[in-house]
């Protein structure tokens, strides 16, 4: 906490860079390998202890350590405390207008942690071999235009296209803070552009948003940012992190 207080009050604190960073950690079956909980704070140790399956606990612990490393690298602050919101969304203690924001996502084989210096950020990752009813889900939850594109896609690429839409939408909804409580068709995605569109009831200004998507081969990544500053020139900085990088 002292580290956060020092950053919060010091005029010499590290300036936040316009743009977004994402750290990626490949698990490659190592989710079943024990990850030590001793480096977690007391609340997170308690959360880790509630997981019944070793793989779920490993993903949780690895995700917390990855997020901790990302925040430290971006801010220079050691042990900036996290708080967990009512929907399970992590947030840096003391964040508000002009402060950093973080988010995290995991799926089989991969964890992604995202950071934005001033605004809101959401991240989602999905494995491309995930079993989904692409046609049924698109018809039920996507906009008519998005569903039509998924339906028109050749069978070999249909699931991947569906998941590209899905990750983009979920990243945006996580940045807003509502997660999957927001109807999927209220977030509109154009995969050929970095922009997002929103239903009027969400009250979002599309000009403040930027979408980053990446095809990582076996996984798809989407990062959505609502920036306090104009996001037009914002970039996405990616870094792959190993277990050794986390000093485990």
N, C-alpha and C positions, 0 to 999 in steps of 0.2 A: 504493500500500500504506500510505503514511503516513496518508492520509485515513481508511482503514478502522481503523488502529490508534488514531487520535484518537477516532473514534466509539466504538470498543470500550472504551476506558479512561476516557473523559471522563464525569463526572457530569452535565455540561451537554448531553449528546448529545440530539438531537431525539427526543421520545417517539414510539413507534410507535402509530398510531391503529388501534383495533379495526376491522377491515374489510379490504377488498381493493380494489386499484386495477388497472385494465387500460387500457393504452394501445393504440390501434388506428391502424395506418398503411395507408392505401389505396395500392396500387401502380398500379392502372389502366394496366397495360401498361408502366409505367416500370421494371419489373423489368429490362428490357433496357438501361436507361440506366445507364451506369457509376456505381458508388458508390465513392468513394475508400477504399482500404484503409489509408491512412496513419494514420488515427486508431485503428486496431485495435492490440492488443498483438501481440507477436511470434508467439505461438502461433496467434492468430486470423488473422493475416496469412498464416501458413503454411496454415491450413485453407482460407482463401479462395482461395489459389493452387491448391489441388487440384481445385477445381470446373472441369469441362470446358466447361460451358455458361454463357454470360454471365448469363443470367437466374437460374440457381441461385446464382451467386456474388453477384449483386445482392441477392437475397433474404436470403442469409446475412449480408452486410455490413449491410444495412438493419435486419435483426433485432437484430444486436449493438448497433448505435447506438441503436435504440429501447429496448432493455433497459437500456443505460447511462443514457439520459435518465430513464427511469422510476425507476431506483434512486437517481439523484442527486436527483430531485424529492422522493422519499419519505423519504430519509434525510439529505439534505444533505451526503452524502459524495461527493467527486469521485473517480472512477476506482476504485471498490470492485472488486477483482479477482474474476473468475469462474473457477471450475474446472469441468471437464466430467467427469461421472460415466461409469461403464462402459457405460451405455445411451445416452450422449449427452445426458443431462439436465444443464442448467446449474445451478450452485449458487454462492451467494456464499461466498467463502473465509471460513472461520471460523464458518459458520452452525451452529447446534445448537439445543438447547431454548431457547425464548424469543428466537430470532434470526429475522431476515427470511428469506423464501424467495421464489424467482422461478421463472417458467416461460415458455415461448414456443411459439407455433404459427404456422404459415403455410400458406396455400393460394393458388391462383391469385387474385391481386387484393388480398390482405389479409394483414397480419401482426398478431398480437396478442401483447403481452407482459403478464404478470400478476405482481403483487407482493402478498405478505401479510406483515404485520408480525411475526407470531409464530405459526408453525405450518407447514403445508405447503399448497402451491397447485399446481393443474394447470389448463391452459387448452387448448382445442381450437377451431379454426375450420374450417369447411368451406364450399365454394361450393355453392349449392343446385342448380346445373346439373351437378354432378358425376355422371358415369355410374356407376350402381351397380345390382346385382341385388338390389333391396330385399327381395323375397320370399325368394329363396334364402339370402341372408346372414342375414336375421332368423330363418328356420327353423333355420339351422345354428348360430348363435352367440348368439341372444338367449334369455331365459327364455321358457317357454311362454306366459305372459301377455303379455309384450311382443311376441312373434312373432304372437300372435293379433290384437293391436291393429293391427299393421302389415298383416297379411293382410286385415283387415276394412276398412281404409281405402280410400276411393274412389281409383281410379287416379290422378287429377290431383294428389292430395295425399300419396300413399303414399311417394314418394321423400323428400319434405320431412320427413315424420313419422319415417321410418327414420333420416335424418341427425340429427334432433333427439335421438333415442336414442343414436346413435353418438357425437356430440360430447360428450354428457353422460358416457357411459361412459369415453371416452378421456380426458377431463379428469380424472375421478376416478382412473383407473389411472396417469396421469402424476403426480398428486399423491402417490399411494402410492409411486411410484418404479419400478414394474415395467413401465409402458407396456403394449404389446400382448402382452407375455409372460403377462399375466394373462388367463385365459379371460373373454370378454365377459359370459357369463351369471353370473359371480361378483359382478358389480356390478349391482344392481337399481335401476331408475330409475322414479320416479313423476313424470311431466312436469307434473302438476297441483300439486306441492308442492316445496319446496326441499330435501327430505330425500333421503338415499340409504340403501340397504340393501346388505349385503355377505354373501357366503357365510362360514360360520364359519371356514373354513381361512385366510381373510385376516386374521383377528384384529382387525378394525376395529370401533370403537364408533360406531354410526350417530349417536349423540347429539352427537358431536364434529364432524359434517360438515354442510356447507351447500352447496347447488348453486345457481348463478346461470345462467340461460339467457337469451339475447337473440336475437330475429329481426331481423337487420340488413338485410332485403330480399334482396340477392343473396348474402348469407352468413349462416351460423348461428354463434353463439358460445356456448360453455359454459365456466364457471369453477367448479372444485370446490375447496373449502377444508376442510382438517382443522385446526381452530383449537386452540391451546394454551389459550385462554380460551373460555368459553361463547359459541358463535357465534349465539345466537338473535337478537341485534339487529344482527348484522353487515350491512353494506351493501356494494354494489359501486359503486365510483366509476369512471366511464368518461370517457376523454378521447381525442378524435381528434387525431392528430399529423400534421403535414405534413413534407415534406422540408425546408422552410425552418426548421421548429421544431428540426430536428436540426443546423442550421447547416451544411448541405451546399451 
